[in-house]
Amino acid sequence: MWRLLNSLQGRLTLLLGFASVAGALIYAGVTQWPLPQLLLWLQAALTAKPATGTAAAIKAPPELHLGIYGGLGICAVLLLLLAFWLAGRAMSPVSRLLRALEGAVASYRDGDFSFSIAINRRDELGELIRMHNALGQTLREQRQHLVQRELLLDTVVQNTPVALVLTDSIGRVAYANIASRHLFNEGRNLVGLDFSELLADAPEALRKAVESGEDALLSVEMDGSEETFHLSQRAFRLQGRPHRLQLFRRMTRELSRQEVATWKRVIRVISHELNNSLAPISSLAHSGAELARRGQLDRLPSVFATISERALHLHGFIAGYASFAKLPTPQPVAVEWVRFLEGLALHCRYWLAMPPPERPGVFDAVQIEQVLINLIKNAHESGGAEDEVTLSILEVGTELRIEVADRGPGMSETVLAQALLPFYSTKRSGTGLGLALAREITEAHGGRVLLANREGGGLRVSLRLPQSSPR
């Protein structure tokens, strides 16, 4: 009961009840008592005349009647005044709360979450005030956590060795870390400067790479030595406005380490292959000399044949490495698909998953054919069914996609991450040049190679070649 009386509904009920009782009392006071008697008394007092000489007969004043409309009119006026006063009393806390909420919303809009409202009520408005204060506390805590995360992120970004430059829609620097200051402005602040003017003093290769708007790996001459950078560029909208982010990562040390590791791997592979060929040749040469000394000439042809076989294998191995190291620049021309696929079918077996595009492709036919021969050969050696080795050719926008797929076991995540590296192979007798050569040729065409496991098992190797006018 007490809770109901403290609620807004209970208070409005009491006010309406009070207004009803007050209305009845006002109507009775206006039509019955005391207003009629008061008006009669006033009328009698105003119309009474003093006595002259003899005693005058006192005549009672006539009875005053307001009438029903007069009474209702006076009641309406008094009830309107009472209703206005009661409405002010009822709406006063709501008005104060609305003004406080307006102030709170204005503070939140300005980023100030310290605003709170004093609690002195136990009704629904009090509950609303408590919820508002709880919301303000939550926003303050989230704002504090956000500031801490932004501070941590800014500290990490400022101290990262990767040079970071954020430019706005007109090319002015909106944000730059310490590495970018040393790279472009001798350690001085870059914010507010025109980035194109800063690039004017940078090496030409770096300036052209930024102007291209694409990711790039480039080498430039800086401070008397050659530095290799990986440039990554991304466009996005920040607070509704276009911005561009450029990341300049020094790759010289990392590439040097990778180069040394690659050379070590090459030396191990070559040493292993040379030993596998030279040891039998040396042993067979010694055996041939011993057979000749003993006069057993009938066994010499087989000895010489084995030596010749090992020498041919070694020659093919060295030739494979030489072809990878001396890859010529591709010469893209218009290639008719029917003739190209017929020539490819003479070297390997495959099944065309879909009809080829009607328009000719633009690429170096000899190099791409060699890539597809290697990929289809690998697909057949994957262990899947031979009739499930498929070739797909399709055009997507300005890009040509050539895909070789199989139903073998696929590749693990570790192998997928390293399969395109030179000299990496999971085969005991593999050289690790097949996929690396495919990557080298595809990137020389301005494209890329993608490896992905297929649903249901198998591997898909995709060549993405940009299509441009033939030379």
C-alpha positions as CSV (number, residue, x, y, z in Angstrom):
1,M,0.0,0.0,0.0
2,W,2.8,2.4,1.0
3,R,4.6,1.5,-2.2
4,L,1.5,2.3,-4.3
5,L,1.1,5.7,-2.5
6,N,4.7,6.5,-3.3
7,S,4.3,5.8,-7.0
8,L,3.4,8.4,-9.6
9,Q,0.1,6.6,-10.2
10,G,-0.8,6.8,-6.5
11,R,0.1,10.4,-6.2
12,L,-1.9,11.3,-9.3
13,T,-4.8,9.4,-7.9
14,L,-4.7,11.4,-4.6
15,L,-4.4,14.6,-6.6
16,L,-7.4,13.7,-8.7
17,G,-9.4,12.7,-5.6
18,F,-8.5,15.9,-3.9
19,A,-9.5,17.8,-7.0
20,S,-12.9,16.0,-7.1
21,V,-13.6,16.7,-3.4
22,A,-12.5,20.3,-3.9
23,G,-14.8,20.7,-6.8
24,A,-17.8,19.3,-4.9
25,L,-17.0,21.7,-1.9
26,I,-16.6,24.6,-4.3
27,Y,-19.9,23.9,-6.0
28,A,-21.7,23.6,-2.6
29,G,-20.0,26.7,-1.3
30,V,-21.1,28.7,-4.4
31,T,-24.7,27.4,-4.6
32,Q,-25.6,26.5,-1.0
33,W,-23.4,28.0,1.7
34,P,-21.7,30.3,2.4
35,L,-21.5,32.3,-0.8
36,P,-25.3,32.9,-1.3
37,Q,-25.7,34.1,2.4
38,L,-22.6,36.3,2.0
39,L,-24.0,37.9,-1.1
40,L,-27.4,38.4,0.6
41,W,-25.7,40.0,3.6
42,L,-23.7,42.3,1.4
43,Q,-26.8,43.3,-0.6
44,A,-28.8,44.0,2.6
45,A,-25.9,46.1,4.0
46,L,-25.7,48.1,0.8
47,T,-29.5,48.7,0.4
48,A,-30.4,49.4,4.2
49,K,-31.7,53.0,4.9
50,P,-31.5,54.8,8.4
51,A,-34.8,55.1,10.4
52,T,-36.6,58.6,10.4
53,G,-38.7,59.7,13.3
54,T,-40.9,56.8,14.0
55,A,-40.0,53.2,14.0
56,A,-39.9,51.8,10.5
57,A,-40.9,48.5,9.6
58,I,-37.8,46.4,8.7
59,K,-38.3,44.7,5.4
60,A,-36.2,41.7,4.7
61,P,-34.2,41.8,1.5
62,P,-35.3,39.7,-1.3
63,E,-33.6,36.3,-1.6
64,L,-30.7,36.2,-4.0
65,H,-30.5,33.4,-6.7
66,L,-27.3,32.9,-8.8
67,G,-29.0,30.4,-11.0
68,I,-27.4,27.1,-12.3
69,Y,-25.3,28.8,-15.0
70,G,-23.9,31.4,-12.7
71,G,-22.9,28.7,-10.1
72,L,-21.3,26.6,-12.8
73,G,-19.4,29.5,-14.2
74,I,-18.0,30.5,-10.8
75,C,-17.1,26.8,-10.1
76,A,-15.4,26.5,-13.4
77,V,-13.2,29.5,-12.8
78,L,-12.2,28.4,-9.3
79,L,-11.6,24.8,-10.5
80,L,-9.4,26.0,-13.4
81,L,-7.3,28.0,-10.9
82,L,-7.1,25.0,-8.6
83,A,-6.3,22.6,-11.5
84,F,-3.4,24.9,-12.7
85,W,-1.9,25.0,-9.2
86,L,-2.3,21.2,-8.8
87,A,-0.8,20.6,-12.3
88,G,2.2,22.8,-11.4
89,R,2.7,20.8,-8.2
90,A,2.4,17.4,-10.0
91,M,4.7,18.4,-13.0
92,S,7.3,20.2,-11.0
93,P,9.5,17.1,-10.3
94,V,9.0,15.9,-13.9
95,S,10.0,19.3,-15.2
96,R,13.1,19.4,-13.0
97,L,14.1,15.9,-14.1
98,L,13.6,16.8,-17.8
99,R,15.9,19.9,-17.4
100,A,18.4,17.7,-15.7
101,L,18.3,15.1,-18.4
102,E,18.7,17.8,-21.1
103,G,21.8,19.0,-19.3
104,A,23.1,15.4,-19.1
105,V,22.5,14.8,-22.8
106,A,24.3,18.0,-23.6
107,S,27.2,16.9,-21.5
108,Y,27.4,13.5,-23.1
109,R,27.3,15.1,-26.5
110,D,30.3,17.2,-25.5
111,G,32.1,14.1,-24.2
112,D,31.7,14.9,-20.5
113,F,30.3,11.9,-18.7
114,S,30.7,13.2,-15.1
115,F,27.1,14.6,-15.0
116,S,24.9,12.9,-12.4
117,I,21.5,13.7,-10.8
118,A,20.8,13.8,-7.1
119,I,18.4,11.1,-5.9
120,N,15.6,12.2,-3.4
121,R,12.6,10.2,-4.7
122,R,11.4,6.7,-4.3
123,D,8.9,6.6,-7.2
124,E,9.4,5.8,-10.9
125,L,11.2,9.1,-11.4
126,G,13.7,8.1,-8.7
127,E,14.2,4.8,-10.5
128,L,14.8,6.6,-13.7
129,I,17.4,8.9,-12.0
130,R,19.2,5.9,-10.6
131,M,19.3,4.2,-14.0
132,H,20.6,7.4,-15.5
133,N,23.4,7.7,-12.9
134,A,24.3,4.0,-13.5
135,L,24.5,4.7,-17.2
136,G,26.7,7.7,-16.6
137,Q,29.0,5.6,-14.3
138,T,29.2,2.9,-17.0
139,L,30.1,5.5,-19.7
140,R,32.7,7.0,-17.4
141,E,34.3,3.6,-16.9
142,Q,34.2,2.7,-20.6
143,R,35.6,6.1,-21.5
144,Q,38.5,5.6,-19.0
145,H,39.2,2.1,-20.4
146,L,39.1,3.5,-23.9
147,V,41.5,6.3,-23.0
148,Q,43.8,3.7,-21.5
149,R,43.6,1.5,-24.6
150,E,44.2,4.5,-26.8
151,L,47.2,5.4,-24.8
152,L,48.6,1.9,-25.0
153,L,47.9,1.7,-28.7
154,D,49.5,5.1,-29.3
155,T,52.6,4.0,-27.3
156,V,52.9,0.8,-29.3
157,V,52.4,2.6,-32.7
158,Q,54.8,5.4,-31.8
159,N,57.6,3.0,-30.8
160,T,57.1,0.5,-33.6
161,P,60.0,0.3,-36.1
162,V,57.4,0.5,-39.0
163,A,57.1,4.0,-40.3
164,L,53.3,4.9,-40.2
165,V,51.8,8.0,-42.0
166,L,48.1,8.8,-42.0
167,T,47.0,11.4,-44.5
168,D,43.6,13.1,-44.9
169,S,41.6,13.8,-48.1
170,I,43.9,16.7,-49.2
171,G,47.1,14.8,-48.5
172,R,48.1,16.4,-45.2
173,V,49.6,14.3,-42.5
174,A,47.0,13.6,-39.8
175,Y,49.1,11.2,-37.7
176,A,52.7,10.0,-37.9
177,N,54.9,7.9,-35.5
178,I,58.5,8.4,-34.5
179,A,59.9,6.1,-37.2
180,S,58.1,8.1,-39.9
181,R,59.5,11.4,-38.5
182,H,63.1,10.1,-38.8
183,L,62.4,8.7,-42.2
184,F,60.9,11.8,-43.8
185,N,61.6,14.9,-41.6
186,E,64.8,14.3,-39.6
187,G,62.9,13.5,-36.4
188,R,60.6,16.6,-36.6
189,N,56.9,16.5,-36.3
190,L,54.9,15.7,-39.5
191,V,51.3,16.5,-38.4
192,G,49.8,19.2,-40.7
193,L,52.5,19.0,-43.4
194,D,51.8,18.2,-47.0
195,F,52.9,14.6,-47.5
196,S,53.6,15.1,-51.2
197,E,56.1,17.9,-50.3
198,L,57.9,15.6,-47.9
199,L,58.1,12.9,-50.6
200,A,59.7,15.4,-53.0
201,D,62.9,15.1,-51.0
202,A,62.6,11.3,-50.8
203,P,64.2,8.9,-53.2
204,E,62.5,8.7,-56.6
205,A,61.6,5.0,-56.2
206,L,59.9,5.6,-52.9
207,R,58.0,8.5,-54.2
208,K,56.7,6.6,-57.3
209,A,55.7,3.7,-55.1
210,V,53.6,5.9,-52.9
211,E,52.0,7.7,-55.9
212,S,51.1,4.3,-57.5
213,G,48.7,3.6,-54.6
214,E,49.7,-0.1,-54.5
215,D,51.7,-2.3,-52.2
216,A,55.3,-2.6,-53.3
217,L,58.7,-4.1,-52.3
218,L,61.4,-1.6,-53.3
219,S,65.1,-0.8,-52.8
220,V,66.4,2.7,-52.4
221,E,69.7,4.4,-51.8
222,M,69.8,6.0,-48.4
223,D,72.7,7.3,-46.4
224,G,75.2,5.7,-48.7
225,S,73.7,2.2,-48.5
226,E,70.8,0.3,-50.1
227,E,67.7,-0.1,-48.0
228,T,64.8,-2.4,-48.9
229,F,61.2,-1.3,-47.9
230,H,57.9,-3.0,-48.0
231,L,55.2,-0.4,-48.7
232,S,51.6,-1.1,-47.7
233,Q,48.8,1.4,-48.5
234,R,45.2,1.3,-47.5
235,A,42.3,3.8,-48.0
236,F,39.5,4.0,-45.5
237,R,37.0,6.5,-44.0
238,L,37.7,7.9,-40.5
239,Q,34.9,9.9,-38.9
240,G,33.2,10.0,-42.2
241,R,36.1,11.5,-44.1
242,P,38.5,9.7,-46.5
243,H,42.0,8.9,-45.2
244,R,45.0,7.0,-46.5
245,L,47.4,4.9,-44.4
246,Q,51.0,4.2,-45.6
247,L,53.2,1.7,-43.8
248,F,56.9,1.7,-44.6
249,R,58.7,-1.4,-43.2
250,R,62.4,-1.8,-43.4
251,M,63.1,-5.2,-44.8
252,T,66.9,-5.1,-45.3
253,R,67.9,-7.1,-42.3
254,E,65.0,-9.5,-42.6
255,L,65.8,-10.1,-46.3
256,S,69.4,-10.6,-45.5
257,R,68.6,-13.2,-43.0
258,Q,66.2,-14.9,-45.4
259,E,68.8,-14.7,-48.1
260,V,71.4,-16.4,-46.0
261,A,68.9,-19.0,-44.9
262,T,67.9,-19.6,-48.6
263,W,71.6,-20.0,-49.6
264,K,72.2,-22.4,-46.8
265,R,69.1,-24.4,-48.0
266,V,70.3,-24.3,-51.6
267,I,73.8,-25.5,-50.6
268,R,72.3,-28.4,-48.6
269,V,70.0,-29.4,-51.5
270,I,72.8,-29.2,-54.1
271,S,75.3,-30.9,-51.8
272,H,72.8,-33.7,-51.2
273,E,72.1,-34.1,-54.9
274,L,75.7,-34.0,-55.9
275,N,76.7,-36.6,-53.3
276,N,73.8,-38.8,-54.5
277,S,75.1,-38.7,-58.1
278,L,78.9,-38.4,-57.6
279,A,79.2,-41.1,-55.1
280,P,77.7,-43.8,-57.4
281,I,79.7,-42.4,-60.4
282,S,83.0,-42.6,-58.4
283,S,82.2,-46.1,-57.2
284,L,81.2,-47.3,-60.7
285,A,84.3,-45.7,-62.3
286,H,86.4,-47.6,-59.8
287,S,84.5,-50.8,-60.5
288,G,84.9,-50.2,-64.3
289,A,88.6,-49.8,-64.0
290,E,88.8,-53.0,-61.9
291,L,86.8,-54.9,-64.5
292,A,89.0,-53.6,-67.3
293,R,92.1,-54.6,-65.4
294,R,90.7,-58.1,-64.9
295,G,89.6,-58.3,-68.6
296,Q,85.9,-58.7,-67.7
297,L,84.8,-56.4,-70.6
298,D,81.3,-57.8,-70.9
299,R,80.1,-56.0,-67.8
300,L,81.6,-52.6,-68.8
301,P,78.5,-51.4,-70.9
302,S,76.2,-51.7,-67.9
303,V,78.7,-49.8,-65.8
304,F,79.0,-47.0,-68.3
305,A,75.2,-46.9,-68.8
306,T,74.7,-46.4,-65.1
307,I,77.3,-43.7,-65.0
308,S,75.6,-42.0,-68.0
309,E,72.2,-42.2,-66.3
310,R,73.5,-40.6,-63.1
311,A,75.3,-37.9,-65.2
312,L,72.1,-37.1,-67.1
313,H,70.2,-36.9,-63.8
314,L,72.7,-34.5,-62.4
315,H,72.7,-32.4,-65.6
316,G,68.9,-32.2,-65.4
317,F,69.1,-31.1,-61.8
318,I,71.6,-28.4,-62.5
319,A,69.6,-27.3,-65.6
320,G,66.4,-27.0,-63.4
321,Y,68.2,-24.6,-61.0
322,A,69.7,-22.6,-63.9
323,S,66.3,-22.2,-65.5
324,F,64.9,-20.9,-62.2
325,A,67.8,-18.4,-61.7
326,K,67.7,-17.2,-65.3
327,L,63.9,-16.8,-65.9
328,P,63.4,-14.5,-68.9
329,T,61.1,-11.5,-68.8
330,P,57.6,-12.6,-69.9
331,Q,56.3,-11.4,-73.3
332,P,52.5,-11.2,-73.0
333,V,50.6,-11.8,-76.2
334,A,47.0,-12.6,-77.1
335,V,46.6,-16.4,-76.7
336,E,43.7,-18.3,-78.3
337,W,42.4,-20.8,-75.7
338,V,41.6,-23.7,-78.1
339,R,45.1,-23.9,-79.5
340,F,46.7,-23.3,-76.1
341,L,44.7,-26.1,-74.4
342,E,45.4,-28.5,-77.2
343,G,49.1,-27.9,-76.8
344,L,48.8,-28.3,-73.1
345,A,47.0,-31.7,-73.5
346,L,50.1,-33.1,-75.4
347,H,52.1,-32.8,-72.2
348,C,49.7,-33.7,-69.4
349,R,46.2,-35.1,-68.7
350,Y,43.5,-32.9,-67.2
351,W,39.7,-32.4,-67.4
352,L,38.3,-29.0,-68.2
353,A,35.8,-28.0,-65.5
354,M,34.1,-25.4,-67.7
355,P,34.3,-23.9,-71.2
356,P,37.2,-21.4,-71.6
357,P,36.4,-17.7,-72.0
358,E,35.6,-16.5,-75.5
359,R,38.1,-13.7,-75.4
360,P,41.8,-14.6,-75.8
361,G,44.0,-14.4,-72.7
362,V,47.0,-12.1,-72.5
363,F,50.1,-13.7,-71.1
364,D,53.4,-15.4,-72.1
365,A,52.1,-18.7,-73.4
366,V,55.4,-20.7,-73.0
367,Q,55.9,-19.7,-69.4
368,I,52.3,-20.2,-68.3
369,E,52.2,-23.5,-70.1
370,Q,55.3,-24.6,-68.1
371,V,53.6,-23.5,-64.9
372,L,50.4,-25.5,-65.7
373,I,52.4,-28.6,-66.6
374,N,54.1,-28.5,-63.2
375,L,50.9,-27.9,-61.4
376,I,49.0,-30.6,-63.2
377,K,51.9,-33.0,-62.6
378,N,51.8,-32.2,-58.9
379,A,48.0,-32.7,-58.9
380,H,48.4,-36.2,-60.3
381,E,51.1,-37.0,-57.7
382,S,48.9,-35.9,-54.8
383,G,47.3,-39.3,-54.5
384,G,43.8,-38.4,-55.6
385,A,41.9,-39.9,-58.5
386,E,43.3,-39.0,-61.9
387,D,39.9,-38.2,-63.4
388,E,39.4,-35.5,-60.7
389,V,42.4,-33.4,-61.7
390,T,40.6,-30.4,-63.2
391,L,41.5,-27.1,-65.0
392,S,39.3,-24.1,-64.8
393,I,39.7,-20.8,-66.7
394,L,37.4,-17.8,-66.0
395,E,37.5,-14.0,-66.3
396,V,36.6,-12.0,-63.2
397,G,36.6,-8.3,-64.1
398,T,40.0,-7.4,-65.4
399,E,41.6,-10.5,-63.9
400,L,42.1,-13.9,-65.4
401,R,41.9,-16.9,-63.1
402,I,43.4,-20.2,-64.0
403,E,42.8,-22.9,-61.4
404,V,44.2,-26.5,-61.1
405,A,42.4,-28.6,-58.5
406,D,42.7,-32.2,-57.3
407,R,41.1,-34.5,-54.7
408,G,44.3,-35.5,-52.8
409,P,44.9,-35.0,-49.1
410,G,45.5,-31.3,-49.4
411,M,48.1,-29.4,-47.3
412,S,48.5,-28.6,-43.7
413,E,48.5,-25.0,-42.5
414,T,52.3,-25.2,-42.0
415,V,52.9,-26.5,-45.6
416,L,50.5,-23.9,-47.1
417,A,52.5,-21.1,-45.4
418,Q,55.8,-22.3,-46.9
419,A,54.9,-24.2,-50.1
420,L,55.7,-21.2,-52.3
421,L,59.2,-20.7,-50.9
422,P,62.1,-21.7,-53.1
423,F,63.6,-25.1,-52.3
424,Y,60.9,-26.1,-49.9
425,S,59.5,-29.5,-50.6
426,T,57.7,-32.3,-48.7
427,K,58.8,-34.9,-51.3
428,R,62.0,-36.9,-50.6
429,S,63.1,-36.5,-54.2
430,G,61.6,-33.0,-54.8
431,T,63.7,-29.9,-55.6
432,G,61.2,-27.4,-54.2
433,L,61.2,-25.4,-57.4
434,G,57.8,-26.3,-59.0
435,L,55.6,-24.0,-56.9
436,A,58.4,-21.4,-56.5
437,L,58.8,-21.2,-60.3
438,A,55.0,-20.8,-60.7
439,R,55.1,-18.0,-58.2
440,E,58.1,-16.4,-59.9
441,I,56.4,-16.5,-63.4
442,T,53.0,-15.4,-62.2
443,E,54.5,-12.4,-60.2
444,A,56.6,-11.5,-63.3
445,H,53.2,-11.2,-65.1
446,G,52.0,-8.8,-62.3
447,G,49.8,-11.5,-60.8
448,R,49.8,-13.8,-57.8
449,V,49.5,-17.5,-56.8
450,L,47.0,-18.6,-54.2
451,L,46.9,-22.1,-52.5
452,A,43.8,-23.3,-50.7
453,N,42.4,-26.6,-49.5
454,R,39.1,-27.7,-51.1
455,E,35.9,-28.7,-49.2
456,G,35.7,-32.4,-49.3
457,G,39.5,-32.8,-49.7
458,G,42.0,-31.7,-52.2
459,L,44.0,-28.7,-53.1
460,R,43.3,-25.7,-55.4
461,V,46.1,-23.7,-56.9
462,S,44.9,-20.4,-58.5
463,L,46.9,-18.2,-60.9
464,R,45.5,-14.6,-60.8
465,L,46.8,-12.8,-63.9
466,P,45.9,-9.1,-64.7
467,Q,44.6,-8.7,-68.2
468,S,46.1,-5.8,-70.2
469,S,46.7,-5.0,-73.8
470,P,49.4,-7.3,-75.4
471,R,52.7,-5.8,-76.4
